[in-house]
Amino acid sequence: MSSGSVSSFANHFPRTEATPVSTTTGTWQLDAVHSNVGFEVGYLTGTFKGGFRTIEATLTVGENGARLEGGADVASVDVKDENFAGHLQTPDFFDAERHPRITFAADGIDLSGGNVVANGYLTMKGDTHPVGVTGSIGGPLTDGYGNERLGLTVSASFDRTAFGINWNAPLPTGDPALSSDITVKADLFFVKAR
């Protein structure tokens, strides 16, 4: 899982003007090798980016909408500095020992028109809160091996302090070094279960 910018599905899958739910009905498993989940947060004068190397997700599509379930292992947090990765796993941030997983689940997802709109629940550091997710869908298409594939590019923004992630360092001006607002971005590649 790269901690850099999230690549676009446009480079991998053709976009469709409309993706009727009926064409994607079924269970889709995450292709974790090609997928990534990253986070961005304002820090000092710019944006700090990280991600998670170990993720999983399942997309179940029915006639009346879809359900997305997924998660990340906190111990797999991916940043450029090993010491900082260790700090992110302490109670100052994710508290990996007590809360080793971050999970998200959403029902009734609208996949029509090539867009993704979902209202789900994010659980992190022992707290669960509603979080809205928006994005786009790529595919479906059949790859060279006969597998049906589709992709979701989604993002969500929320206040990290709602989940008890309160660490900060005051600057001489009194302003915080780290923003409370965090954005999660995900490129999720799915393969239809046979």
C-alpha angles and dihedrals in degrees: 000000000000119000090209128091118315112254119232124251087220087082092055111029132036114244121237127215089224132008109197112210090231091067092057100040112142141053119311123195123207119257092216095184092067099031129086141185119202138173133213129198133173112254125179104307101351148011125300116209132198139149148186126266097199114058138146135187142170126203115200114190123195133172092270101043142302141279122217121195124176148141149185133223109240091212088064094063107145122212131142097254122063094207092051090048087056091050091052089059094056126091088266086075129358099353093217096187094060098028109030097167139056113201139186130190131177133175131197094031114180110224097170123124094021092289133112121218118172137165110197145145125268119201117197132155090357096306127106123202136164114262128183120222128196134178146107140287127229121203143315097222139146117248127216091273095054095257119141110231139183135170137213123204107192141162139188134186127204145150109274092204089068085070095049095260096135106148116135143148119221117231122221087263090057092248118129119257092218126049120234090220117087130183123207118201125188136185105196122188115197133194119202113244113242 
